[in-house]
Amino acid sequence: MGGVFQPDYLPGFALTIDYYKIRLTDAITTPRSGTPWTRVSTRPSTRV
């Protein structure tokens, strides 16, 4: 939900207000060995 206030007497001015309600349950987990980051981080370095 949100709103925008743009008064005519202040050209170029805009005030926005946003409201978020996000609920996360059990969001922190242990990464498995097949995750993309694990595969990238275990490759040998190719920098010269």
Backbone hydrogen bonds in HBPLUS format (Angstrom, degrees):
<---DONOR---> <-ACCEPTOR-->    atom                        ^
c    i                          cat <-CA-CA->   ^        H-A-AA   ^      H-
h    n   atom  resd res      DA  || num        DHA   H-A  angle D-A-AA Bond
n    s   type  num  typ     dist DA aas  dist angle  dist       angle   num
A0019-TYR N   A0001-MET O   2.88 MM  18  5.46 155.1  1.94 170.5 165.7     1
A0003-GLY N   A0017-ILE O   2.83 MM  14  5.35 144.3  1.96 147.5 157.8     2
A0017-ILE N   A0003-GLY O   2.97 MM  14  5.35 158.5  2.02 150.5 155.1     3
A0005-PHE N   A0015-LEU O   2.75 MM  10  5.02 155.0  1.81 147.4 155.9     4
A0015-LEU N   A0005-PHE O   2.88 MM  10  5.02 161.3  1.92 143.6 150.0     5
A0010-LEU N   A0007-PRO O   3.35 MM   3  5.67 166.7  2.37 108.4 112.2     6
A0013-PHE N   A0010-LEU O   3.11 MM   3  5.60 160.3  2.15 138.4 138.7     7
A0035-THR N   A0032-ARG O   3.28 MM   3  5.81 166.9  2.29 121.9 121.8     8
A0038-THR N   A0035-THR O   3.11 MM   3  5.48 122.1  2.46 108.8 122.1     9
A0039-ARG N   A0035-THR O   3.25 MM   4  6.62 159.2  2.30 155.0 160.9    10
A0040-VAL N   A0036-PRO O   2.99 MM   4  6.25 153.3  2.06 153.0 160.3    11
A0041-SER N   A0037-TRP O   2.90 MM   4  6.01 166.0  1.92 153.2 157.0    12
A0042-THR N   A0038-THR O   3.19 MM   4  6.19 130.2  2.45 142.2 151.9    13
A0043-ARG N   A0040-VAL O   3.37 MM   3  5.66 166.3  2.39 109.3 113.3    14
